[in-house]
Amino acid sequence: MIKKEVRLHALVAPSETVVVSAYDKEGRADACTLAFYMVSSHQPPCITIAINASQRRKTLQNLLSKKAFVLGFPSTDQLKEADYLGVETG
């Protein structure tokens, strides 16, 4: 058998955009769009999300401080709103 080196390449594929929201310390709602989530377990129900932790993300800080979040699945009718949450901050 011939040894073959497999190089990792970035894979870009369409994925459903989701909205994650959490409350800040003052009780104000905050939300952002995410391009990565997946079901990690069915029993117990568990979802994995990814937020870039190398940059300052208000939603990530809120999520970590409150230890709770809501995951929303915007419809195509909510495209402008979901885009807004992906562009604006705070």
C-alpha positions as CSV (number, residue, x, y, z in Angstrom):
1,M,0.0,0.0,0.0
2,I,1.3,3.4,-1.0
3,K,1.2,6.1,1.7
4,K,-0.7,9.2,0.6
5,E,-0.5,12.5,2.3
6,V,-3.9,14.1,2.8
7,R,-3.8,17.9,3.1
8,L,-6.6,19.7,4.9
9,H,-8.5,22.3,2.8
10,A,-11.1,24.7,3.9
11,L,-14.5,23.6,2.8
12,V,-17.2,26.1,2.1
13,A,-20.7,24.9,1.7
14,P,-24.1,26.5,2.1
15,S,-25.4,26.3,5.6
16,E,-28.5,27.4,7.4
17,T,-28.0,30.7,9.3
18,V,-29.2,30.6,12.9
19,V,-29.6,33.4,15.4
20,V,-28.3,33.0,19.0
21,S,-29.5,35.4,21.7
22,A,-28.7,35.9,25.3
23,Y,-29.3,38.5,28.0
24,D,-26.5,40.8,29.2
25,K,-25.8,41.6,32.9
26,E,-28.4,44.4,32.8
27,G,-31.1,42.1,31.4
28,R,-31.0,43.5,27.9
29,A,-31.4,41.1,25.0
30,D,-28.5,40.7,22.5
31,A,-28.3,38.5,19.4
32,C,-26.0,37.6,16.6
33,T,-26.1,35.3,13.5
34,L,-24.1,32.2,13.3
35,A,-23.1,30.1,10.3
36,F,-22.2,27.0,12.3
37,Y,-24.2,24.8,14.5
38,M,-24.9,21.1,14.7
39,V,-26.8,18.6,16.7
40,S,-24.3,16.9,19.1
41,S,-26.7,14.5,20.8
42,H,-30.3,13.5,20.7
43,Q,-30.4,12.0,24.2
44,P,-29.9,14.3,26.0
45,P,-30.7,17.0,23.5
46,C,-27.5,19.0,22.8
47,I,-26.5,21.5,20.1
48,T,-23.0,22.7,19.5
49,I,-22.5,26.3,18.2
50,A,-19.3,28.1,17.2
51,I,-18.5,31.8,18.0
52,N,-15.1,33.2,17.3
53,A,-13.6,33.6,20.7
54,S,-10.4,35.3,19.5
55,Q,-12.3,38.5,18.9
56,R,-14.4,40.5,21.5
57,R,-18.0,39.3,21.0
58,K,-20.7,40.8,23.1
59,T,-23.0,37.9,22.6
60,L,-20.4,35.4,23.5
61,Q,-19.6,37.3,26.7
62,N,-23.4,37.4,27.6
63,L,-23.7,33.7,26.8
64,L,-20.8,32.7,29.1
65,S,-21.9,35.0,31.9
66,K,-25.6,33.8,31.9
67,K,-24.8,30.2,30.8
68,A,-28.0,30.2,28.7
69,F,-29.0,31.1,25.2
70,V,-31.8,30.8,22.7
71,L,-31.2,29.4,19.2
72,G,-33.6,30.8,16.5
73,F,-34.1,29.6,13.0
74,P,-35.0,32.6,10.8
75,S,-37.2,32.1,7.8
76,T,-36.5,33.5,4.4
77,D,-39.0,36.3,5.2
78,Q,-36.6,37.4,8.0
79,L,-33.5,37.6,5.7
80,K,-33.0,41.4,6.3
81,E,-33.3,41.0,10.1
82,A,-30.9,38.1,10.2
83,D,-28.4,40.0,8.0
84,Y,-28.7,43.0,10.3
85,L,-27.8,40.9,13.3
86,G,-24.7,39.6,11.4
87,V,-23.5,43.1,10.6
88,E,-24.4,45.4,13.5
89,T,-22.9,44.9,17.0
90,G,-24.1,45.6,20.5
